[in-house]
Amino acid sequence: MADIFKEVDEDLKRDQALELWRKYGRYLIAFALAVVLGTAGVVAWNNYRESRREADGNTFAQAFQLVGRGDAAAASAAMTDIAASNGAYSILAQLQLAALKQNAGDKAGAISIYDQIAGDTSADQPFRDLATLLSALAGVDTGNAAAIDKKLQPLLSDTSAFRSSAMEIEGLLQLKAGNYAGARKTYQQLADDITAPPGLRQRATQILAWIGEL
């Protein structure tokens, strides 16, 4: 009888962990998209003087306006054309195309694009790392935890620009697996990291408080 109660308790905790992901996961997605947009802005600023790249930038901006208007079909078609052009904004278009697929519920399609970028040795390392992070994030709900953890490992190094975000995803994986001790350790490290963005540290503190109630 005690084993039955223990099993029910574990199922309840797992359900609570999934609810926590649903609550906080949208903030991770918003952060990742902000990184994409921020990166796009930096690339545009650095390259706007070059006529060819300026033209590419204008094309990308027009395609992105379609995203803002909610015209997913037209935006996807435009981003696909830009991605296939191998121009200055090809990688950004691929990232946006993956985001459109994810928003449409096609997580597998989005992950496939992210993984392709992550494995593209001709792409700049920050883009590859960002694609790895977004791939891991897209797969948290339904993906293989061990495979996602393997993707995250390079981003968890002290020199990684995405370390804090990778730690947050790592903690969510641990919560989903019922590894509350591991999650507590991960989020405590994140909460104590003065180099991490304030928003991430605040969420880590909130999640630690939630774990303490289990």
C-alpha positions in Angstrom: 0.0 0.0 0.0 2.9 2.4 0.8 4.3 1.8 -2.6 1.0 2.9 -4.2 1.0 6.2 -2.2 4.7 6.7 -3.1 3.9 6.2 -6.8 1.0 8.7 -6.7 3.2 11.2 -4.9 5.9 10.9 -7.6 3.3 11.3 -10.3 1.9 14.4 -8.6 5.4 15.9 -8.4 6.1 15.2 -12.0 2.8 16.9 -13.0 3.8 19.9 -10.9 7.2 20.0 -12.7 5.4 20.0 -16.0 3.2 22.8 -14.9 6.3 24.7 -13.8 7.7 24.3 -17.3 4.5 25.6 -18.8 4.6 28.6 -16.5 8.3 29.5 -17.1 9.0 28.0 -20.5 7.4 31.0 -22.3 10.0 33.3 -20.7 12.8 31.2 -22.1 11.2 31.2 -25.5 10.8 35.0 -25.3 14.4 35.4 -24.3 15.6 33.2 -27.2 13.6 35.2 -29.7 14.9 38.4 -28.2 18.4 37.1 -28.8 17.6 36.3 -32.4 16.2 39.8 -33.0 19.1 41.4 -31.1 21.6 39.4 -33.2 19.7 40.4 -36.4 20.1 44.1 -35.3 23.8 43.7 -34.7 24.4 42.0 -38.1 22.3 44.7 -39.8 24.2 47.5 -38.1 27.6 46.0 -39.0 26.7 45.4 -42.6 24.4 48.2 -43.7 27.2 50.1 -45.5 27.7 47.4 -48.0 25.2 47.7 -50.8 24.6 44.0 -51.4 24.2 43.3 -47.8 22.1 46.4 -47.3 19.8 45.0 -50.0 19.7 41.7 -48.3 18.9 43.4 -45.0 16.0 45.2 -46.6 14.7 42.0 -48.0 14.9 40.4 -44.6 13.2 43.4 -42.9 10.3 43.1 -45.4 10.0 39.4 -44.7 10.1 40.0 -40.9 7.3 42.6 -41.3 5.2 39.7 -42.6 5.9 37.9 -39.3 4.8 40.9 -37.4 1.5 41.1 -39.3 0.8 37.4 -38.6 1.0 36.3 -42.2 2.8 33.0 -41.4 2.4 31.5 -44.9 3.9 34.5 -46.7 6.6 35.0 -44.0 7.6 31.3 -44.3 7.8 31.6 -48.1 9.9 34.7 -47.9 12.2 33.4 -45.2 12.7 30.1 -47.2 13.8 32.1 -50.2 16.3 34.2 -48.1 17.6 31.0 -46.4 18.2 29.4 -49.8 20.1 32.4 -51.1 23.1 31.9 -49.0 23.3 35.6 -48.5 24.2 37.7 -45.5 20.9 37.0 -43.8 20.6 33.3 -44.7 21.2 32.0 -41.1 18.9 34.6 -39.6 16.2 33.6 -42.1 16.7 29.9 -41.2 16.3 30.8 -37.5 13.1 32.7 -38.1 11.8 30.0 -40.3 12.4 27.5 -37.5 10.6 29.8 -35.1 7.6 30.0 -37.5 7.4 26.2 -37.7 7.6 26.0 -33.9 4.8 28.5 -33.5 2.7 26.5 -35.9 3.2 23.4 -33.8 5.8 21.7 -36.0 8.5 21.3 -33.3 10.2 18.4 -35.2 10.6 20.7 -38.3 11.9 23.5 -36.1 14.4 21.2 -34.3 15.6 19.9 -37.7 16.4 23.4 -38.9 18.1 24.3 -35.6 20.2 21.2 -35.7 21.2 21.9 -39.3 22.4 25.4 -38.3 24.2 24.0 -35.3 26.1 21.6 -37.5 27.0 24.1 -40.2 30.7 24.7 -39.8 30.5 27.7 -42.2 28.2 29.5 -39.8 29.6 31.8 -37.1 29.9 30.1 -33.7 27.4 32.4 -31.9 24.7 31.4 -34.4 25.6 27.8 -34.0 25.4 28.0 -30.3 22.1 29.9 -30.4 20.7 27.2 -32.7 21.8 24.6 -30.3 20.1 26.4 -27.4 16.9 26.8 -29.4 16.9 23.2 -30.4 17.3 22.0 -26.8 14.5 24.4 -25.8 12.1 23.2 -28.5 12.6 19.6 -27.4 12.2 20.0 -23.7 8.5 19.0 -23.7 8.7 15.9 -25.8 12.3 15.2 -26.7 14.8 12.7 -25.3 16.2 14.1 -22.1 19.6 12.5 -22.5 20.0 13.8 -26.1 19.0 17.3 -25.1 21.4 17.2 -22.1 24.2 16.2 -24.5 23.3 19.2 -26.7 23.5 21.5 -23.7 26.9 20.4 -22.4 29.1 22.7 -24.5 26.8 25.7 -23.6 27.3 25.0 -19.9 31.0 25.9 -20.0 32.1 29.0 -18.1 33.1 30.6 -21.5 29.8 30.1 -23.1 27.7 33.3 -23.8 24.6 31.1 -23.4 25.6 29.4 -20.1 22.8 31.0 -18.0 20.1 30.0 -20.4 21.5 26.5 -20.8 21.5 26.1 -17.1 17.9 27.1 -16.9 16.9 24.5 -19.5 19.1 21.9 -17.7 17.2 22.6 -14.5 13.9 22.1 -16.3 15.1 18.7 -17.7 16.1 17.7 -14.1 12.6 18.7 -12.8 10.9 16.8 -15.6 13.0 13.7 -14.6 12.1 14.1 -11.0 15.7 14.9 -10.1 14.8 17.6 -7.6 18.2 17.5 -5.8 19.9 18.1 -9.1 17.5 20.8 -10.1 17.9 22.5 -6.7 21.7 22.6 -7.2 21.4 23.9 -10.8 19.0 26.7 -9.9 21.0 27.6 -6.8 24.1 28.1 -9.0 22.1 30.2 -11.4 20.6 32.3 -8.6 24.0 32.9 -7.1 25.6 33.8 -10.5 26.0 37.6 -10.5 26.9 37.5 -14.2 23.6 36.0 -15.1 20.8 38.3 -16.4 18.6 39.5 -13.5 15.5 37.9 -15.0 17.0 34.5 -15.0 18.3 34.8 -11.5 14.9 35.9 -10.3 13.2 32.9 -12.0 15.8 30.6 -10.5 15.0 32.0 -7.0 11.2 31.5 -7.6 11.8 27.9 -8.8 14.0 27.2 -5.8 11.1 28.4 -3.5 8.7 26.1 -5.4 11.1 23.1 -5.1 11.3 23.7 -1.4 7.6 23.2 -1.1 7.8 19.6 -2.5 
